[in-house]
Each structure stands twice: as C-alpha cells, then as structure tokens.
Amino acid sequence: MEYRRTVWVVGAAALMVGISMAHVLEDFVNGVPARFGVDTVPAAALVGLAYGIHVVLIGLAARDRVVGYIGNLGVGVFWLVAAASDHLGDVLFAETYRAGAV
C-alpha cells in the first residue's frame, strides 16, 4: 500500500512541476512579476528556490517520508490558491485569455 501511495504522490507532484513551470514561464512572458512590483531577476530567483524546495519534497515523498507528503500537499494548495487568485477572474469572465479561448 505504501508503494502505491508513494507512486501517486511523486507522479502527481512531478506532473505539477512540469505544468506549473510552463505556466510560470508564460507569466514571466506576460509581465506578471512586474504587475506585483517585482523585478524579473528577483522573481526568477524566488521561483527557482520554490522549485528547488519542491524537488526536495518530491525526493522526500519518494523515500516515503511524511514531511514529503505534507510538503507536497502544501505546495499543491499554494499553487492552486495563487493561480486561482491571480487568473480565475480572467478565465471566467474574459472573452479570450492570453492565447485565445480557454
């Protein structure tokens, strides 16, 4: 049972890294850090640190450590809340969103 849980958490977290990284790069292209008054380099360093922490948490979950599971849950909730608070209004109420229809 532990093996299956580990595979699901590590797989989902690794997928989240890939999907969120593409989204964050798109945010940088569209000037989102500047909207919050943050220069590109410090924002990129902060995002890099966040991804580094996430990779460590994935490794801890792969070793079946509770802190890895809890940490990945926290990172997942953070990404969900951050993305929803920044983009949900645009997605729901804009006729088109960045590259076209959602």
C-alpha positions in Angstrom: 0.0 0.0 0.0 2.8 2.4 0.8 4.4 1.9 -2.6 1.2 2.8 -4.4 0.7 6.0 -2.3 4.3 7.0 -3.0 4.0 6.5 -6.7 0.8 8.6 -6.9 2.2 11.4 -4.8 5.6 11.5 -6.6 3.9 11.2 -10.0 1.4 13.9 -9.4 4.0 16.2 -7.9 6.4 15.7 -10.8 3.5 16.4 -13.2 2.7 19.6 -11.3 6.2 20.8 -11.6 6.1 20.5 -15.4 2.6 22.1 -15.8 3.3 24.9 -13.3 6.7 25.6 -14.8 5.1 26.1 -18.2 2.5 28.4 -16.6 5.1 30.4 -14.7 7.2 30.9 -17.8 4.1 32.2 -19.5 3.5 34.5 -16.6 7.0 35.9 -17.0 6.5 36.5 -20.7 3.2 38.4 -19.9 4.8 40.6 -17.2 3.1 39.2 -14.2 6.0 39.8 -11.8 6.1 43.5 -12.8 2.4 43.7 -12.1 3.2 42.9 -8.5 6.1 45.4 -8.5 8.9 42.7 -8.6 11.8 42.8 -11.0 12.3 39.8 -13.2 15.6 38.6 -11.7 14.5 38.5 -8.1 11.2 36.9 -9.2 13.0 34.3 -11.2 15.3 33.6 -8.2 12.3 33.2 -5.9 10.6 30.8 -8.4 13.8 28.8 -8.7 14.1 28.5 -5.0 10.5 27.4 -4.8 11.0 24.7 -7.5 14.2 23.6 -5.7 12.2 23.1 -2.5 9.5 21.3 -4.4 12.0 18.9 -5.9 13.4 18.1 -2.4 9.9 17.5 -1.2 9.3 15.1 -4.1 12.5 13.2 -3.1 11.4 13.0 0.5 8.0 11.6 -0.6 9.8 9.1 -2.9 11.6 8.0 0.3 8.2 7.6 2.0 8.8 10.5 4.4 5.8 12.1 5.9 7.3 15.6 5.6 7.5 14.9 1.8 3.8 14.1 1.6 2.7 17.1 3.8 5.1 19.4 1.9 3.8 18.4 -1.5 0.2 18.9 -0.2 1.2 22.4 0.9 2.9 23.2 -2.4 -0.1 21.9 -4.3 -2.5 24.0 -2.3 -0.2 27.1 -2.7 -0.1 26.7 -6.5 -3.9 26.3 -6.6 -4.6 29.3 -4.5 -2.0 31.5 -6.1 -3.1 30.7 -9.7 -6.8 31.0 -8.8 -6.4 34.3 -7.1 -4.4 35.7 -10.0 -6.2 34.2 -13.0 -9.6 32.9 -12.1 -11.4 36.2 -12.8 -9.8 36.4 -16.2 -10.5 32.8 -17.1 -14.2 33.0 -16.1 -15.0 36.5 -17.3 -12.7 37.3 -20.2 -13.8 36.6 -23.7 -10.4 35.3 -24.6 -7.5 34.5 -22.2 -3.9 35.3 -23.4 -3.5 32.9 -26.3 -7.2 32.5 -27.1 -10.4 30.8 -25.8 -10.0 28.8 -22.7 
